[in-house]
Structure formats: C-alpha cells, structure tokens
Amino acid sequence: MVVVRIMHRVLVYLLSACLALFSTPGSAEDLDDLVNRCEICHGKDGNSGLPIFPSISGLSYEGFRYTMDEYRENRRIAIEFQRPGEPETVMINIARQLSDAEVEALARYFSERPYIPIRQKFDPVLASRGAILHERQCEQCHLQNGTKPGDDAPILAGQWMPYLRLQIKNILSGKRLVSRRMSTRLRKLNQEDIEALLNFYASVS
C-alpha cells in the first residue's frame, strides 16, 4: 500500500507538472520545448521509464497523429489517478492545447526516434502460448510480432506490460473505443489468453 501511495503521488506530480508546462503560453512553437514536456512522462526520446506511461518513440507519423485525435475527440481516456471513479483528463487537455502544426512536428520527431524495447520479467511458458495467440489473432494488424508500427497499430513488443494490461481493460469495459474488429477479437480471449499475450510482447526485443 505504501508503494502504491508513493507511485500515485509521483503520477499526480508528473501529470500536473506536464499539464502546467503545456498550459504555459509563449513558447509552444519551440519544438525542443514541446519535446521536453512530452519527455516528463514518456522518457528521453519517448522511451518510457515508468510502467504507467507508454513509450512513444518509433510510432509511425500517422499513428502519432491518430492517437492525438483519439484524445481530442474523447475516443480514448487517459490513466485514472484522481478520485476513485473520476477519469484523469490531463492527456486529453494536452492534446487539445496543441495546434495541428505542433502535433505534426511532434509526430515527425518521435517517429524518427529509435524505439528501445523495455526489458522486463516474463513467463516463458506464457510467452510461448502468447506467440501462438498473436499469430492467430493479432499479426494481421500488429505486424512482425508487434514490432512494426502502423497508422493505427502501435508497437506492442517491448512495451510496458502494466500499460498494455490497462489499455486492454479499458477496451473491454468500453472506456476506450477501438475498431469493431479489434474489439471482437479481444472479447474472444479469456484472462489467461490476455496474460499470455502480454508475456509474449514482453519477451520480444
């Protein structure tokens, strides 16, 4: 419980600081400044060091823009960190404060940054099962074992397991809207299948 409270406070601090920075007028056109603000949560060059934030390096140009549009149009929620049951909207606010030109500049920048898979513990047995499930259910969109980004298919391999687990939970609960195809395929999986996939993506480097 102590660790959870500490992580909660760190999360609140980082997200609050990030929102305050994006709310500061005057230097929004400075790409270096925008990148520094993104790196507060997403890590140097977009390679995340915290399990609650995804790595955004290596996203495709169109994929980055698509994600920002999802936040702007309320099709995707951010991490819940405020009061129980109250959604956290910091990422949504950030997306809406950025101009189209700024989003395009950030998309170009992070799409050109090398993606560094996150090294984390995984269960080899589950990972082997997950490899089969990925080939059957996910490979058509998340190419090359989830290592190749697409316009609406982010890199899954080497992404933080807690982050991916939360996104799947949000999709299954209806909090995050995705294509009918993806939603249908996810709903065919049981919890053991999901954990197998997560362990597989953690194993791919």
Rosetta silent file (secondary structure, phi, psi, omega in degrees, C-alpha in Angstrom):
SEQUENCE: MVVVRIMHRVLVYLLSACLALFSTPGSAEDLDDLVNRCEICHGKDGNSGLPIFPSISGLSYEGFRYTMDEYRENRRIAIEFQRPGEPETVMINIARQLSDAEVEALARYFSERPYIPIRQKFDPVLASRGAILHERQCEQCHLQNGTKPGDDAPILAGQWMPYLRLQIKNILSGKRLVSRRMSTRLRKLNQEDIEALLNFYASVS
SCORE:     score description
SCORE:     0.000 S_00000001
   1 L     0.000  -37.608  179.442    0.000    0.000    0.000 S_00000001
   2 H   -63.462  -43.309  179.371    2.862    2.373    0.777 S_00000001
   3 H   -62.798  -41.500  179.616    4.398    1.744   -2.643 S_00000001
   4 H   -61.563  -42.605  179.993    1.030    2.306   -4.320 S_00000001
   5 H   -65.614  -39.692  179.031    0.578    5.628   -2.497 S_00000001
   6 H   -64.432  -45.849  178.766    4.073    6.754   -3.456 S_00000001
   7 H   -61.892  -37.584  178.077    3.509    5.829   -7.109 S_00000001
   8 H   -61.830  -44.860 -179.708    0.173    7.638   -7.001 S_00000001
   9 H   -65.957  -39.932  177.581    1.832   10.803   -5.709 S_00000001
  10 H   -62.834  -43.458  179.381    4.580   10.580   -8.310 S_00000001
  11 H   -61.662  -46.825  179.158    1.995   10.143  -11.045 S_00000001
  12 H   -59.890  -43.906 -179.408   -0.067   13.089   -9.835 S_00000001
  13 H   -62.303  -48.418 -177.305    3.050   15.271   -9.639 S_00000001
  14 H   -63.163  -45.944 -178.025    4.315   14.338  -13.108 S_00000001
  15 H   -68.731  -37.561  178.057    0.976   14.753  -14.826 S_00000001
  16 H   -65.752  -42.288  178.620    0.216   18.011  -13.023 S_00000001
  17 H   -64.406  -40.252 -179.269    3.653   19.375  -13.911 S_00000001
  18 H   -65.200  -44.402  179.103    3.237   18.298  -17.509 S_00000001
  19 H   -63.275  -40.850  179.340   -0.180   19.960  -17.821 S_00000001
  20 H   -61.756  -40.012  179.929    1.160   23.161  -16.263 S_00000001
  21 H   -66.748  -42.106  179.871    4.010   23.239  -18.771 S_00000001
  22 H   -70.686  -20.044  178.735    1.729   22.713  -21.737 S_00000001
  23 L   -85.096   -8.659 -177.571   -0.521   25.464  -20.401 S_00000001
  24 L   -77.227  120.379 -178.021    2.368   27.949  -20.357 S_00000001
  25 L   -78.975  162.935  168.805    1.983   30.398  -23.242 S_00000001
  26 L   110.747  -32.877 -174.668    4.747   31.904  -25.346 S_00000001
  27 L  -128.598   22.312 -176.546    6.982   29.042  -26.460 S_00000001
  28 L   -63.346  -25.508 -178.155    4.592   26.472  -27.904 S_00000001
  29 L   -79.982   -7.359 -179.062    6.202   26.824  -31.340 S_00000001
  30 L   -83.074  110.208 -176.224    9.592   25.712  -29.984 S_00000001
  31 H   -61.506  -42.297  179.858    9.915   22.012  -30.859 S_00000001
  32 H   -58.561  -39.845  179.512   12.657   21.371  -28.296 S_00000001
  33 H   -66.243  -43.214  178.987   10.421   22.788  -25.589 S_00000001
  34 H   -62.821  -42.989  179.982    7.473   20.638  -26.691 S_00000001
  35 H   -62.826  -43.875  178.900    9.638   17.532  -26.762 S_00000001
  36 H   -58.856  -36.872  179.464   10.973   18.239  -23.276 S_00000001
  37 H   -67.630  -41.517  178.263    7.417   18.470  -21.994 S_00000001
  38 H   -63.690  -35.996 -175.538    6.494   15.119  -23.529 S_00000001
  39 H   -71.653  -14.280  176.758    9.600   13.536  -22.037 S_00000001
  40 H   -56.075  -42.195 -178.809    8.476   14.383  -18.485 S_00000001
  41 H  -101.558  -38.786 -170.424    6.155   11.376  -18.628 S_00000001
  42 H   -93.841    0.306  174.029    7.261    9.403  -21.691 S_00000001
  43 L    85.914  167.869 -178.953   11.008    9.419  -21.052 S_00000001
  44 H   -57.761  126.549 -179.037   14.055   10.524  -23.023 S_00000001
  45 H    58.661   20.132  177.471   13.324   10.428  -26.766 S_00000001
  46 H    84.931   11.099  176.832    9.961    8.874  -25.910 S_00000001
  47 L   -98.116  105.346 -169.851   11.332    5.717  -24.296 S_00000001
  48 L   -67.843  141.642  175.108    9.351    5.374  -21.077 S_00000001
  49 L  -109.440    2.069 -178.728   10.946    4.557  -17.742 S_00000001
  50 L  -123.689  131.917 -174.809    7.667    4.199  -15.835 S_00000001
  51 L   -61.462  -17.057 -178.189    5.226    1.260  -16.267 S_00000001
  52 L   -87.114  -12.500 -178.955    2.195    3.568  -16.279 S_00000001
  53 L  -115.781  136.468  179.094    3.351    5.527  -19.324 S_00000001
  54 L   -79.218  153.855  168.008    3.850    4.058  -22.808 S_00000001
  55 L   -74.671  136.162 -179.544    6.935    4.538  -24.910 S_00000001
  56 L  -115.740    1.630  174.165    6.043    6.772  -27.848 S_00000001
  57 L   -67.398  147.118  175.731    9.333    6.548  -29.734 S_00000001
  58 L    77.671   -2.379  173.418    9.102    4.792  -33.074 S_00000001
  59 L   -60.019  147.283  175.105    5.381    5.433  -33.503 S_00000001
  60 L   -68.373  156.015  178.907    4.504    5.993  -37.129 S_00000001
  61 H   -55.291  -49.469 -179.908    3.876    9.607  -38.134 S_00000001
  62 H   -68.801  -33.562  179.456    0.227    8.880  -38.869 S_00000001
  63 H   -64.493  -39.504  177.416   -0.075    6.710  -35.777 S_00000001
  64 H   -63.385  -46.534  179.827    1.016    9.571  -33.521 S_00000001
  65 H   -62.904  -40.150  179.526   -1.488   11.930  -35.143 S_00000001
  66 H   -61.234  -43.787  179.591   -4.221    9.305  -34.899 S_00000001
  67 H   -62.279  -43.833  179.151   -3.591    8.867  -31.159 S_00000001
  68 H   -63.543  -37.827  177.037   -3.764   12.608  -30.536 S_00000001
  69 H   -64.779  -36.065  177.476   -7.035   12.788  -32.470 S_00000001
  70 H   -59.357  -43.400  178.679   -8.407    9.978  -30.281 S_00000001
  71 H   -67.677  -44.882 -177.553   -7.748   12.095  -27.186 S_00000001
  72 H   -60.210  -34.895 -174.492   -9.103   15.268  -28.773 S_00000001
  73 L   -99.905   14.124  176.556  -12.337   13.569  -29.777 S_00000001
  74 L    60.182   29.547  176.058  -12.898   11.735  -26.454 S_00000001
  75 L   -90.642   -8.605 -177.668  -12.485    8.313  -28.040 S_00000001
  76 L  -143.075  137.461  178.564   -9.763    7.412  -25.569 S_00000001
  77 L   -97.691  162.912  175.589   -9.329    8.049  -21.863 S_00000001
  78 L   -98.514 -176.664 -179.180   -6.097    8.653  -20.009 S_00000001
  79 L   -63.699  140.944  175.740   -4.866    6.951  -16.836 S_00000001
  80 L   -84.692  119.555 -179.421   -7.150    7.284  -13.820 S_00000001
  81 L  -137.121   -4.930 -177.179   -5.227    8.923  -10.996 S_00000001
  82 L   -89.098 -135.833 -179.914   -7.636   11.311   -9.282 S_00000001
  83 L   -70.805  153.979 -179.564  -10.555   10.367   -7.053 S_00000001
  84 L   -54.333  128.534  179.050  -11.927    6.826   -7.362 S_00000001
  85 L    83.409   -7.074 -179.123  -14.087    6.585  -10.445 S_00000001
  86 L   -99.490  116.919 -176.181  -13.104   10.026  -11.705 S_00000001
  87 L   -67.990  144.200  176.544  -11.218    9.842  -15.027 S_00000001
  88 L   -86.476  130.549 -171.967   -7.921   11.667  -15.389 S_00000001
  89 L  -117.780   16.011 -176.529   -8.039   14.046  -18.316 S_00000001
  90 H   -58.595  -48.186 -178.748   -4.535   15.515  -18.396 S_00000001
  91 H   -63.755  -35.562  177.387   -3.560   13.869  -21.710 S_00000001
  92 H   -63.835  -44.185  179.098   -6.860   14.922  -23.228 S_00000001
  93 H   -63.415  -41.595  179.735   -6.239   18.523  -22.173 S_00000001
  94 H   -61.231  -46.935 -178.925   -2.697   18.428  -23.533 S_00000001
  95 H   -59.395  -38.907 -177.860   -3.859   17.114  -26.901 S_00000001
  96 H   -74.999  -23.593  179.783   -6.460   19.848  -27.181 S_00000001
  97 H   -80.877  -17.772 -179.921   -3.973   22.586  -26.292 S_00000001
  98 L   -83.391  140.565  174.654   -1.632   21.619  -29.125 S_00000001
  99 L   -78.021  164.697  177.493   -2.129   23.098  -32.568 S_00000001
 100 H   -59.210  -38.855 -179.751   -2.262   20.848  -35.631 S_00000001
 101 H   -64.979  -37.684  179.083    1.193   22.111  -36.623 S_00000001
 102 H   -69.002  -41.181  176.852    2.599   21.216  -33.194 S_00000001
 103 H   -60.675  -43.311  179.896    1.078   17.724  -33.328 S_00000001
 104 H   -64.021  -40.289  179.278    2.609   17.208  -36.769 S_00000001
 105 H   -65.088  -42.533  178.696    6.020   18.396  -35.563 S_00000001
 106 H   -67.808  -38.979  178.480    5.918   16.057  -32.553 S_00000001
 107 H   -61.252  -42.133  179.802    4.692   13.180  -34.727 S_00000001
 108 H   -66.216  -42.349 -177.505    7.610   13.691  -37.080 S_00000001
 109 H   -64.132  -54.009 -173.943   10.097   13.935  -34.208 S_00000001
 110 H   -72.729  -26.203  176.593    9.037   10.849  -32.242 S_00000001
 111 H   -67.759  -21.928 -179.592    8.511    8.739  -35.371 S_00000001
 112 L   -94.810   -5.128  178.795   12.201    9.290  -36.114 S_00000001
 113 L   -84.566  138.270  179.472   13.406    8.344  -32.624 S_00000001
 114 L   -67.910  133.765  178.286   14.646    4.750  -32.196 S_00000001
 115 L   -82.884  129.087  178.951   12.317    2.549  -30.168 S_00000001
 116 L  -111.303  108.616  179.394   14.050    0.743  -27.293 S_00000001
 117 L   -56.688  139.218 -178.618   12.110   -2.343  -26.094 S_00000001
 118 L   -81.808  127.839  178.592   11.627   -2.330  -22.338 S_00000001
 119 L   -84.644  121.537 -178.797   13.349   -5.180  -20.545 S_00000001
 120 L  -149.538  160.706 -178.549   11.009   -6.735  -18.000 S_00000001
 121 L   -70.197  144.513  177.350   10.345  -10.097  -16.419 S_00000001
 122 L  -148.784  159.803  179.279    8.075  -12.515  -18.273 S_00000001
 123 L   -92.510  115.006 -177.343    6.905  -16.108  -18.017 S_00000001
 124 H   -58.641  -35.554 -179.525    8.491  -18.174  -20.848 S_00000001
 125 H   -67.333  -46.528  177.917    5.639  -20.688  -20.851 S_00000001
 126 H   -64.526  -38.567 -179.826    3.004  -17.970  -21.140 S_00000001
 127 H   -61.609  -39.677  178.871    5.114  -16.174  -23.737 S_00000001
 128 H   -63.997  -41.226  176.947    5.205  -19.315  -25.919 S_00000001
 129 H   -66.764  -40.133  179.582    1.438  -19.593  -25.735 S_00000001
 130 H   -62.865  -33.342  178.661    1.126  -15.874  -26.435 S_00000001
 131 H   -61.706  -39.772  178.543    3.217  -16.237  -29.592 S_00000001
 132 H   -67.759  -43.683  179.667    0.635  -18.655  -30.997 S_00000001
 133 H   -63.479  -40.497  179.426   -2.257  -16.388  -29.998 S_00000001
 134 H   -61.601  -45.001 -179.026   -0.570  -13.377  -31.569 S_00000001
 135 H   -60.055  -38.045 -177.092   -0.075  -15.211  -34.855 S_00000001
 136 H   -80.446  -37.606 -169.043   -3.739  -16.231  -34.916 S_00000001
 137 H  -109.331  -26.625 -165.968   -5.394  -13.096  -33.585 S_00000001
 138 L  -122.003  -22.709 -170.216   -3.117  -10.065  -33.867 S_00000001
 139 L   -62.848  -27.565 -177.998   -0.447  -10.422  -36.552 S_00000001
 140 L   -61.771  -29.790  179.450   -2.646   -9.156  -39.393 S_00000001
 141 L  -107.754  -43.782 -178.164   -2.593   -5.656  -37.874 S_00000001
 142 L   -96.616   84.907 -167.265    0.325   -5.711  -35.414 S_00000001
 143 H   -71.605  157.501  175.479    2.968   -6.876  -37.852 S_00000001
 144 H    52.414   52.725  179.146    6.235   -8.706  -37.235 S_00000001
 145 H    61.482   30.856  177.408    5.267   -9.888  -33.743 S_00000001
 146 H    80.208   14.835 -178.438    4.069   -6.430  -32.790 S_00000001
 147 L   -94.639  -15.764 -175.572    7.411   -4.762  -33.586 S_00000001
 148 L  -105.073  121.231 -179.884    6.310   -2.780  -36.639 S_00000001
 149 L   -74.957  148.327  175.306    4.164    0.329  -36.109 S_00000001
 150 L  -123.660 -179.766 -178.138    1.191    1.054  -38.343 S_00000001
 151 L   -63.388  -34.133  176.810   -1.061    4.046  -38.871 S_00000001
 152 L  -132.025   23.880  179.522   -3.473    2.791  -36.208 S_00000001
 153 L  -133.038   98.391 -177.395   -1.453   -0.112  -34.777 S_00000001
 154 L   -71.746  168.638  174.356    1.247    0.902  -32.272 S_00000001
 155 L   -67.330  130.253  177.389    4.295   -1.128  -31.330 S_00000001
 156 L  -105.948  -34.642 -177.718    3.344   -3.785  -28.772 S_00000001
 157 L   -65.300  127.882  178.981    6.601   -5.698  -28.462 S_00000001
 158 L    76.299   11.508  175.804    8.698   -4.450  -25.565 S_00000001
 159 L   -86.520  156.356 -179.561    6.001   -2.112  -24.303 S_00000001
 160 L   -58.200  129.398  178.344    5.269   -1.958  -20.561 S_00000001
 161 H   -62.240  -45.213  179.162    3.036   -4.851  -19.505 S_00000001
 162 H   -60.262  -36.918  178.692    1.065   -2.815  -16.901 S_00000001
 163 H   -65.550  -47.828  179.947    0.306   -0.173  -19.531 S_00000001
 164 H   -63.468  -39.153  179.406   -0.889   -2.731  -22.091 S_00000001
 165 H   -60.770  -42.053  179.440   -2.923   -4.537  -19.446 S_00000001
 166 H   -65.801  -40.277 -179.912   -4.715   -1.277  -18.553 S_00000001
 167 H   -64.696  -40.988  177.217   -5.452   -0.490  -22.201 S_00000001
 168 H   -63.226  -42.115  177.641   -6.988   -3.912  -22.760 S_00000001
 169 H   -59.661  -43.454 -179.742   -9.082   -3.468  -19.623 S_00000001
 170 H   -65.863  -38.025  178.705  -10.314   -0.091  -20.864 S_00000001
 171 H   -65.519  -46.008 -177.777  -11.201   -1.516  -24.278 S_00000001
 172 H   -67.028  -29.244 -179.989  -13.124   -4.444  -22.790 S_00000001
 173 H   -85.653   -8.529 -179.175  -15.005   -2.140  -20.402 S_00000001
 174 L    89.142    2.237 -179.837  -15.936    0.257  -23.191 S_00000001
 175 L   -73.565  -29.552  177.349  -13.890    3.136  -21.778 S_00000001
 176 L  -117.626  126.922 -177.503  -11.627    3.160  -24.827 S_00000001
 177 L   -90.088  131.831  177.067  -13.149    2.926  -28.287 S_00000001
 178 L  -134.565  178.976  178.990  -11.416    0.839  -30.945 S_00000001
 179 L   -62.986  153.726  178.912  -12.407   -0.735  -34.226 S_00000001
 180 H   -60.493  -35.669 -179.245  -15.103   -3.402  -34.144 S_00000001
 181 H   -61.543  -46.997 -179.059  -12.579   -5.882  -35.486 S_00000001
 182 H   -68.610  -42.161 -179.947  -10.160   -5.364  -32.610 S_00000001
 183 H   -60.662  -43.426 -179.654  -12.906   -5.280  -30.002 S_00000001
 184 H   -62.701  -43.063 -178.720  -14.398   -8.528  -31.292 S_00000001
 185 H   -67.333  -40.084  178.981  -11.059  -10.315  -31.268 S_00000001
 186 H   -63.766  -38.134 -176.877  -10.218   -9.156  -27.751 S_00000001
 187 H   -71.119  -12.710  176.087  -13.576  -10.321  -26.440 S_00000001
 188 L   -82.229  -12.360 -176.862  -12.846  -13.822  -27.673 S_00000001
 189 L   -92.567  142.162  171.532   -9.875  -14.017  -25.300 S_00000001
 190 L   -91.529  178.146 -175.874  -10.065  -15.067  -21.667 S_00000001
 191 H   -63.520  -35.862  178.077   -7.843  -13.592  -18.954 S_00000001
 192 H   -65.403  -37.920  176.992   -5.248  -16.333  -19.340 S_00000001
 193 H   -62.348  -43.871 -179.111   -5.048  -15.604  -23.063 S_00000001
 194 H   -61.941  -45.192  179.245   -4.519  -11.906  -22.353 S_00000001
 195 H   -64.466  -34.092  177.382   -1.737  -12.604  -19.868 S_00000001
 196 H   -64.428  -43.200  178.134   -0.117  -14.934  -22.387 S_00000001
 197 H   -63.601  -43.073  179.592   -0.111  -12.180  -25.000 S_00000001
 198 H   -61.339  -41.451  179.453    1.307   -9.660  -22.535 S_00000001
 199 H   -69.312  -33.673  176.400    4.130  -12.023  -21.617 S_00000001
 200 H   -63.843  -47.551 -179.142    4.826  -12.663  -25.292 S_00000001
 201 H   -64.304  -31.623  176.901    5.152   -8.941  -26.062 S_00000001
 202 H   -70.145  -24.450 -176.746    7.440   -8.548  -23.047 S_00000001
 203 H   -84.526  -18.238 -175.008    9.637  -11.339  -24.430 S_00000001
 204 L   -87.382  129.488  178.908   10.092   -9.808  -27.895 S_00000001
 205 L  -131.453    0.000    0.000   13.048   -7.491  -28.323 S_00000001
